[in-house]
Amino acid sequence: MTSLLIRGGTVVNADRAFVADVLTQDGKIVAVGENLSAPVGATVVDAGGQYVMPGGIDPHTHMQLPFMGTTTMDDFFTGTAAGMAGGTTTIIDFVIPNPQQPLLEAYQTWRGWADKSASDYSFHVAITWWDETVKRDMGTLVQQEGVNSFKHFMAYKNAIMCDDETLVNSFKRALELGAMPTVHAENGELVYLLQAEVAKMGISGPEGHPLSRPPMVEAEAANRAIAIADVLGVPIYVVHVSCMEAADAIARARARGQRVYGEVLAGHLVLDDSVYRHPDFATAAAHVMSPPFRPVGHQEALWRGLQSGNLHTTATDHCTFCAAQKAAGKDNFAKIPNGTGGVEERLAVLWDAGVNTGRLTPSEFVAITSANTAKLFNIYPQKGSVSVGADADLVIWDPAGTKTLSAKTQHSKGDFNIFEGRTVRGIPSHTVSQGELVFVQGDLRAVQGKGRYIKRPAFSPNFAAAALRAEALKPTAVTR
């Protein structure tokens, strides 16, 4: 048996922190306690003065994404390896079928690509069109393949955008199956119109991107998706919430008791829209992603959402296109491939800007970087917890360690780093995946193909409560 003893650290879970040793055997945590003995042949790591936390779970990545005739720089191996270097041990990526493509066909394609993953991985599956075969395939994916979430793009008109009819049909089916509907909330009709209007103004550069996707475009779609979910009685998860208006929509819904959950990206918490006015095209274009970075003020609103519990998870939307690929939009910002990196930097940026400033406690940090995602997508406490029986996916965190983030030193294959030049305090010293040391003091030991596909059971506790509530409020006919 392969054994690893992590000695003398402070274990941090979402509920509490305490000093303890952690012993793992054959990929599982087998003991958490003080003064544990090391089995014969065990590897021992001294974690004195450091934190021992669950490995990060990034619930929003796009590895090897085909887009506009090109493919992202990071495939499932390089992307998950970069994640490990930053303390992330699980990703949830996206299967995105082409319009009219069978869901199962697209799913098998993505599963094939992901075989090379270094870390554990799972999938959300996007609903990009609707008929009875889509309804059938959703059932197969949930019941046989362990998919318990479906993504809906409310943007990207004439491509993968969902209209309201598709949203209603898919949300209803998701409720039947016990799967979480998730939405990319932007009004695609308004974006399409504004892109044309901005072009008419003679604005063709990256500065046109945020003008075509103002905050209210996101807020309208978030409100609409939340309303549809409310009528149908299904929980809903809003990805990459970027503006205070969308965060407010989630907060209002939660205040009236609706099961709505929000995800925020590390980039949206620390960057603002001034990046799009950079005089160098490549630099400005490198920041083009949707929703765009927002004016100063929105970042603090997102932090307050995390602090108040109205926003729940953090992600990266890691989607790396290089300068040559971004140059496809040299004369038209609408043709710049959308995406930025961050899977390696997320934990350090959040610790530095969150825990070091008093916005978050270490336990709250664990909640928003792993535990909440594991709970919402029904893989807790297998993931997101340092406890006996959990997967031995861990990060040993050096709160005094520092690093200056840069494209020159990142492990991602992207050629740009949106956090370039930012010095962070608090970095991983070791990352453990499946009980094995995969990152040790700067030495990345990722193994291609070592990652496992993680099935996620349907009907998380959210759904049992929703069903009971629906029964309690069930209307009755009047006997006349």
C-alpha positions in Angstrom: 0.0 0.0 0.0 1.2 3.5 -0.8 1.0 5.6 2.4 1.5 9.3 3.0 1.7 11.0 6.4 1.3 14.8 6.5 2.5 15.8 9.9 2.0 18.8 12.1 -0.2 21.0 9.9 -3.4 22.9 10.6 -6.2 21.0 8.9 -8.8 23.5 7.4 -12.2 22.3 6.5 -15.2 24.5 5.6 -16.6 24.1 9.1 -13.5 24.4 11.3 -9.7 24.4 11.6 -7.6 22.2 14.0 -4.1 20.9 14.3 -3.8 17.3 13.2 -1.8 14.8 11.2 -3.4 13.3 8.1 -2.6 9.8 6.9 -3.5 8.5 3.5 -3.4 5.0 2.0 -4.1 3.9 -1.5 -5.7 7.2 -2.5 -8.0 7.6 0.5 -7.7 9.5 3.8 -7.6 6.8 6.5 -6.9 8.8 9.7 -7.0 12.4 10.9 -5.7 13.1 14.4 -2.8 14.1 16.6 0.5 12.1 16.8 -0.3 9.5 14.2 2.3 6.8 13.5 3.8 6.5 10.1 3.3 3.0 8.6 6.4 1.2 7.3 7.5 2.7 4.0 5.3 5.7 4.3 6.3 9.1 2.8 6.3 11.7 5.5 5.8 15.4 4.8 6.4 18.0 7.6 3.5 20.6 7.3 4.5 22.6 10.4 3.4 26.2 10.1 1.2 25.3 7.1 -2.4 24.6 6.4 -3.7 21.2 5.1 -6.8 21.8 3.0 -8.9 19.9 0.5 -7.5 20.2 -3.1 -9.3 22.9 -5.1 -12.2 22.0 -7.3 -12.6 24.3 -10.3 -16.2 23.9 -11.5 -15.7 25.8 -14.7 -13.0 25.0 -17.2 -12.7 24.6 -21.0 -9.8 22.4 -21.9 -9.2 21.5 -25.5 -12.2 23.6 -26.5 -12.8 23.8 -30.3 -14.0 27.3 -31.2 -14.3 29.3 -34.4 -12.0 26.8 -36.3 -9.3 26.8 -33.6 -8.7 24.9 -30.4 -7.5 26.2 -27.0 -3.8 25.9 -26.2 -4.4 23.8 -23.1 -5.6 20.2 -23.5 -6.8 18.0 -20.6 -3.3 17.0 -19.6 -1.6 20.4 -19.7 -4.6 22.1 -18.2 -5.0 19.7 -15.3 -1.3 19.7 -14.7 -1.3 23.5 -14.4 -4.2 23.2 -11.9 -2.2 20.8 -9.8 0.7 23.3 -9.6 -1.8 25.7 -8.1 -3.4 23.3 -5.7 -6.4 22.3 -7.8 -7.0 18.5 -7.9 -10.4 18.3 -9.7 -12.0 20.1 -12.6 -15.6 20.1 -14.0 -15.3 20.8 -17.7 -18.1 21.2 -20.3 -19.3 19.0 -23.1 -20.7 21.4 -25.7 -22.6 19.7 -28.5 -22.9 21.4 -31.8 -26.5 22.4 -32.8 -28.4 19.2 -33.7 -25.5 17.0 -32.5 -26.6 14.1 -30.3 -25.7 14.7 -26.7 -24.2 11.3 -26.2 -22.0 11.6 -29.3 -20.5 14.9 -28.0 -20.1 13.4 -24.5 -18.1 10.5 -25.9 -15.9 12.8 -27.9 -15.1 14.9 -24.8 -14.5 11.8 -22.6 -12.0 10.6 -25.2 -10.2 14.0 -25.1 -10.1 13.9 -21.3 -8.5 10.4 -21.0 -5.1 12.3 -20.8 -6.1 14.3 -17.7 -3.6 14.3 -14.9 -6.2 15.0 -12.2 -9.7 13.9 -11.6 -12.3 15.4 -13.8 -16.1 15.5 -14.4 -18.4 17.2 -16.9 -21.4 19.5 -17.2 -23.2 18.9 -20.5 -24.6 21.8 -22.5 -28.1 21.8 -24.0 -27.7 23.7 -27.3 -30.9 22.5 -29.0 -34.1 20.6 -28.1 -36.1 17.6 -29.3 -37.2 14.3 -27.8 -33.8 12.7 -28.4 -32.2 15.4 -26.3 -34.7 14.7 -23.5 -33.9 11.0 -23.8 -30.1 11.5 -23.8 -30.3 13.7 -20.7 -31.8 10.7 -18.9 -29.0 8.4 -20.1 -26.3 10.9 -19.1 -27.7 11.2 -15.6 -28.6 7.6 -14.9 -25.7 5.9 -16.6 -22.8 8.4 -16.9 -23.0 10.3 -13.6 -23.8 13.7 -15.1 -25.9 15.8 -12.7 -25.7 19.2 -14.3 -26.7 20.7 -17.6 -25.4 24.0 -19.0 -27.5 26.6 -20.9 -25.9 29.4 -22.9 -28.3 32.3 -23.0 -25.8 34.2 -25.3 -24.1 33.3 -28.6 -27.0 33.9 -31.0 -26.9 31.8 -34.2 -24.7 29.3 -32.5 -25.4 27.6 -29.2 -27.9 30.1 -27.6 -30.9 28.6 -25.8 -34.2 30.3 -26.4 -36.9 30.3 -23.6 -38.6 27.3 -25.0 -35.4 25.3 -24.7 -34.7 26.6 -21.2 -38.2 25.6 -20.0 -38.1 22.1 -21.6 -34.5 21.5 -20.3 -35.1 22.9 -16.8 -38.3 20.7 -16.5 -36.4 17.6 -17.6 -33.5 18.4 -15.2 -36.0 18.6 -12.3 -37.4 15.1 -13.2 -33.8 13.7 -13.3 -32.5 15.4 -10.2 -29.9 17.4 -12.2 -28.9 21.0 -11.6 -29.5 23.4 -14.5 -26.7 26.0 -14.9 -26.8 29.1 -17.0 -24.4 31.5 -18.7 -26.6 34.5 -18.2 -26.3 37.1 -21.0 -29.2 38.2 -23.2 -27.9 37.0 -26.6 -30.3 39.1 -28.6 -29.1 42.3 -27.0 -25.4 41.3 -27.4 -26.0 40.6 -31.1 -27.7 44.0 -31.5 -25.1 45.9 -29.5 -22.2 44.3 -31.3 -23.6 45.8 -34.5 -24.3 49.2 -32.9 -20.8 49.5 -31.5 -19.3 48.6 -34.9 -21.3 51.4 -36.5 -19.6 53.8 -34.0 -16.3 52.9 -35.7 -15.2 50.9 -32.7 -13.6 47.6 -33.8 -11.0 47.0 -31.1 -11.2 45.0 -27.8 -12.6 48.2 -26.1 -15.8 47.4 -28.0 -16.3 44.1 -26.2 -17.5 45.4 -22.8 -19.7 48.0 -24.6 -21.5 45.2 -26.4 -22.1 43.3 -23.1 -23.0 45.8 -20.4 -24.0 44.6 -16.9 -27.7 44.9 -17.5 -27.4 42.4 -20.4 -26.2 39.9 -17.8 -28.7 41.0 -15.2 -31.7 40.6 -17.5 -30.7 37.0 -18.4 -30.0 36.1 -14.8 -33.4 37.4 -13.7 -35.1 35.5 -16.5 -33.4 32.2 -15.8 -34.1 32.6 -12.0 -37.8 33.3 -12.8 -38.1 30.2 -15.0 -36.5 28.1 -12.3 -38.8 29.5 -9.7 -41.9 28.7 -11.6 -40.7 25.2 -12.3 -39.4 24.6 -8.7 -35.9 23.6 -9.8 -32.7 24.7 -8.1 -30.4 26.8 -10.4 -26.7 27.6 -10.6 -25.6 30.8 -12.3 -22.0 30.6 -13.7 -19.4 33.4 -13.8 -21.5 36.1 -12.1 -19.5 39.3 -13.0 -21.6 42.3 -12.0 -23.4 43.7 -9.0 -26.8 43.6 -10.9 -26.6 39.8 -11.4 -25.4 39.3 -7.9 -28.3 41.4 -6.6 -30.7 39.2 -8.7 -29.4 36.1 -6.9 -29.5 37.7 -3.5 -33.2 38.8 -4.0 -34.2 35.3 -5.1 -32.4 33.7 -2.1 -34.0 36.2 0.2 -37.4 34.9 -0.8 -36.3 31.3 -0.2 -35.4 30.2 -3.8 -32.6 27.7 -4.2 -30.3 29.8 -6.4 -26.5 29.5 -6.4 -23.8 31.8 -7.8 -20.3 31.2 -9.1 -17.7 34.0 -9.5 -14.4 33.9 -11.3 -11.1 34.8 -9.7 -10.4 37.3 -12.6 -13.7 39.1 -12.0 -12.8 39.7 -8.4 -9.5 41.5 -9.0 -9.6 43.0 -12.5 -11.6 45.8 -14.1 -12.6 46.9 -17.6 -9.6 49.3 -18.0 -7.7 46.3 -19.5 -9.7 46.6 -22.7 -8.3 50.1 -23.3 -4.6 49.0 -23.2 -2.8 50.5 -26.2 -1.4 47.1 -27.2 -4.0 45.1 -29.2 -2.6 41.7 -28.1 -2.8 42.7 -24.4 -6.3 44.1 -24.6 -7.5 41.1 -26.7 -6.0 38.6 -24.3 -8.6 39.8 -21.7 -11.6 39.3 -24.0 -13.9 36.8 -22.3 -17.6 36.8 -21.6 -18.9 38.3 -19.4 -16.2 40.9 -19.7 -14.3 42.4 -16.8 -16.4 45.2 -15.2 -16.0 48.8 -14.2 -14.4 49.5 -10.8 -17.0 48.9 -8.0 -18.4 45.6 -9.3 -15.4 43.7 -7.8 -16.2 44.7 -4.3 -19.9 43.7 -4.8 -18.8 40.2 -5.8 -16.6 39.9 -2.7 -19.5 40.9 -0.6 -21.6 38.3 -2.3 -19.1 35.6 -1.3 -18.9 37.0 2.3 -22.7 37.1 2.7 -23.2 33.6 1.3 -25.2 34.7 -1.7 -22.3 33.7 -4.0 -21.0 30.2 -3.3 -18.2 29.0 -5.5 -15.2 30.3 -7.3 -13.9 29.2 -10.7 -11.7 30.3 -13.6 -13.5 29.6 -16.9 -9.9 28.5 -17.9 -10.0 28.8 -21.7 -6.6 29.6 -23.2 -6.3 31.1 -26.7 -2.9 32.5 -27.7 -2.1 35.9 -29.3 -2.2 34.4 -32.9 -5.6 32.9 -32.2 -6.9 36.2 -30.7 -5.7 38.1 -33.7 -8.6 36.6 -35.7 -10.5 39.6 -34.3 -7.9 42.2 -35.2 -10.5 44.1 -37.2 -13.7 43.0 -35.4 -13.8 42.5 -31.6 -16.8 40.1 -32.0 -14.4 37.6 -33.7 -11.8 37.5 -30.9 -12.0 34.0 -29.4 -13.4 34.4 -25.9 -11.3 33.1 -23.0 -8.6 33.7 -20.4 -6.5 31.3 -18.2 -6.3 31.0 -14.4 -6.6 27.4 -13.3 -3.2 27.5 -11.8 -3.5 31.0 -10.1 -7.0 30.8 -8.7 -6.3 29.6 -5.2 -3.3 32.0 -4.7 -5.2 35.0 -6.0 -8.2 34.2 -3.8 -6.1 33.6 -0.7 -4.0 36.8 -1.2 -7.0 39.1 -2.1 -9.4 37.3 0.3 -7.8 35.7 3.4 -4.9 38.2 3.6 -7.3 41.2 3.6 -9.7 39.8 6.1 -12.5 39.3 3.6 -12.5 35.5 4.1 -11.4 33.2 6.9 -9.4 30.1 5.9 -12.5 28.0 6.4 -14.5 30.3 4.2 -11.7 30.0 1.6 -12.1 26.2 1.7 -15.9 26.6 1.3 -15.6 28.7 -1.9 -12.7 26.8 -3.5 -13.8 23.2 -3.0 -16.5 22.3 -0.4 -19.4 24.2 -1.7 -18.8 22.9 -5.3 -18.6 19.4 -4.0 -21.9 19.8 -2.0 -23.8 21.5 -4.9 -22.7 18.8 -7.4 -23.2 15.9 -5.0 -19.6 14.6 -4.5 -19.2 15.7 -0.9 -17.5 14.5 1.3 -15.6 12.4 -1.3 -14.2 15.7 -2.5 -13.9 19.0 -0.6 -13.2 17.6 2.8 -10.2 16.5 4.9 -11.9 13.6 6.6 -11.6 9.8 6.9 -12.9 8.1 3.8 -12.5 11.1 1.6 -10.3 11.1 -1.5 -6.7 11.9 -0.7 -6.8 15.1 -2.8 -5.1 17.7 -0.7 -3.1 20.9 -0.8 -0.5 21.9 1.8 -0.6 25.6 1.9 2.3 27.9 2.9 0.7 31.1 4.1 4.1 32.9 4.2 5.2 31.7 0.7 5.2 34.3 -2.1 5.3 34.2 -5.8 5.0 36.7 -8.7 2.5 35.4 -11.2 3.7 35.5 -14.8 3.2 33.9 -18.2 6.9 33.2 -18.1 6.7 30.8 -15.2 3.1 29.4 -15.5 2.6 25.8 -16.4 -0.4 26.5 -18.7 0.4 26.5 -22.4 -1.3 29.9 -22.8 1.0 32.7 -23.7 -0.6 35.3 -21.5 -1.4 35.6 -17.8 -4.2 38.0 -16.8 -2.6 38.3 -13.3 0.8 39.2 -14.8 3.1 40.8 -12.3 0.8 40.3 -9.3 2.8 39.2 -6.3 0.8 36.9 -4.0 1.4 35.8 -0.4 0.1 32.3 0.3 0.9 29.5 -2.2 0.8 25.7 -2.3 4.0 24.0 -1.2 2.7 20.5 -2.0 -0.3 19.1 -3.9 -1.6 15.6 -3.3 -3.8 13.8 -5.9 -5.1 10.3 -5.2 -2.7 10.1 -2.3 0.4 10.8 -4.3 2.6 13.9 -4.3 2.1 15.6 -7.6 3.6 19.0 -6.8 6.5 19.5 -4.4 8.1 22.9 -3.7 7.9 23.9 -7.4 8.5 20.4 -8.8 5.5 19.4 -10.9 5.1 15.6 -11.1 1.8 15.3 -13.1 1.3 12.0 -14.9 -0.7 12.0 -18.2 -3.8 9.8 -17.9 -3.7 9.4 -14.2 -6.9 11.4 -13.6 -10.2 9.6 -13.1 -13.6 10.4 -14.4 -15.8 11.2 -11.4 -19.5 10.3 -11.6 -21.8 12.6 -9.7 -25.1 11.1 -8.4 -28.4 12.8 -9.2 -30.8 14.1 -6.6 -28.6 16.1 -4.3 -30.3 17.2 -1.0 -31.5 20.3 -2.8 -33.9 18.2 -4.8 -35.4 16.2 -1.9 -36.2 19.6 -0.2 -37.6 21.0 -3.4 -39.9 18.0 -3.9 -41.2 18.2 -0.3 -41.8 21.9 -0.7 -43.7 21.4 -3.9 -45.9 18.7 -2.2 -46.5 21.0 0.7 -47.6 23.9 -1.6 -49.5 21.7 -4.1 -52.7 23.5 -5.2 -56.0 21.7 -5.0 -59.1 22.1 -7.1 -62.2 23.7 -5.6 -65.1 21.3 -5.1 -68.3 23.1 -6.2 
